[in-house]
């Protein structure tokens, strides 16, 4: 299990493609065949991770976009990031 925090920076793994289909996200690792589906909120988290990299910046953006408690957004973000990292769909990168 990946050990991630808000200080972690992530990027989409090589060989991973993302598509939006009917308001849901689909992630596929072409090398391993691992497939993962995202609801609308998960899809937005994926897009922000791809855009910002650093999870603390992703959380700030989520707090601006969603009317949910920060603690809830943080828990959900870290949970998704760990799950996608464990499946090899995201990888941690060193801080710049």
C-alpha positions as CSV (number, residue, x, y, z in Angstrom):
1,X,0.0,0.0,0.0
2,X,1.4,3.4,-1.0
3,X,2.3,5.7,1.8
4,X,1.1,9.1,0.5
5,X,0.4,12.4,2.1
6,X,-0.6,15.9,1.0
7,X,3.1,16.5,0.5
8,X,3.2,13.8,-2.2
9,X,3.5,14.6,-5.8
10,X,2.0,12.2,-8.4
11,X,1.9,11.8,-12.1
12,X,0.1,9.5,-14.5
13,X,2.1,6.4,-15.1
14,X,3.5,5.6,-18.5
15,X,1.1,3.5,-20.7
16,X,-2.0,4.9,-18.9
17,X,-4.8,6.4,-20.9
18,X,-7.9,8.2,-19.6
19,X,-11.2,8.8,-21.4
20,X,-14.4,10.4,-20.3
21,X,-17.5,8.5,-21.2
22,X,-21.0,9.7,-20.4
23,X,-19.9,11.7,-17.4
24,X,-17.7,9.0,-15.9
25,X,-13.9,8.5,-16.3
26,X,-12.2,5.4,-17.5
27,X,-8.5,4.7,-16.8
28,X,-6.7,1.9,-18.6
29,X,-3.1,0.8,-18.2
30,X,-2.2,-0.5,-21.7
31,X,0.8,-2.5,-20.4
32,X,-0.9,-4.3,-17.6
33,X,-4.5,-4.3,-18.7
34,X,-5.7,-2.8,-15.4
35,X,-8.9,-0.9,-15.8
36,X,-10.5,1.5,-13.3
37,X,-13.7,3.5,-13.5
38,X,-14.3,6.9,-11.8
39,X,-17.5,8.7,-10.9
40,X,-17.7,12.4,-11.6
41,X,-15.9,13.4,-8.4
42,X,-13.2,10.8,-8.8
43,X,-12.7,12.0,-12.4
44,X,-12.3,15.6,-11.2
45,X,-9.7,14.4,-8.7
46,X,-7.8,12.5,-11.5
47,X,-7.8,15.6,-13.7
48,X,-6.5,17.8,-10.9
49,X,-3.8,15.3,-10.0
50,X,-2.8,15.3,-13.6
51,X,-2.8,19.1,-13.7
52,X,-1.2,19.9,-10.3
53,X,0.7,16.8,-9.3
54,X,1.1,17.8,-5.7
55,X,-1.8,16.6,-3.6
56,X,-1.8,19.7,-1.4
57,X,-2.6,21.8,-4.5
58,X,-5.2,19.3,-5.6
59,X,-6.9,19.6,-2.2
60,X,-6.9,23.4,-2.4
61,X,-8.6,23.2,-5.8
62,X,-11.2,20.7,-4.5
63,X,-12.0,22.9,-1.6
64,X,-12.7,25.8,-4.0
65,X,-14.9,23.7,-6.2
66,X,-16.9,21.5,-3.8
67,X,-19.0,22.4,-0.8
68,X,-17.8,19.6,1.4
69,X,-15.7,19.6,4.6
70,X,-12.0,19.8,4.0
71,X,-11.5,16.6,6.0
72,X,-13.8,14.7,3.8
73,X,-12.2,15.9,0.6
74,X,-8.7,15.1,2.0
75,X,-9.7,11.6,3.1
76,X,-11.3,10.9,-0.3
77,X,-8.4,12.3,-2.2
78,X,-5.8,10.4,-0.3
79,X,-7.8,7.2,-0.6
80,X,-8.2,7.5,-4.3
81,X,-4.5,8.4,-4.8
82,X,-3.4,5.4,-2.7
83,X,-5.7,3.1,-4.6
84,X,-4.6,4.3,-8.1
85,X,-0.9,4.2,-7.0
86,X,-1.3,0.7,-5.7
87,X,-2.8,-0.3,-9.1
88,X,0.1,1.3,-10.9
89,X,-2.1,4.0,-12.6
90,X,-0.3,6.9,-10.7
91,X,3.3,7.1,-9.6
92,X,4.9,9.2,-7.0
93,X,7.6,11.6,-8.2
94,X,10.3,13.5,-6.3
95,X,9.4,17.0,-5.3
96,X,10.9,19.6,-7.6
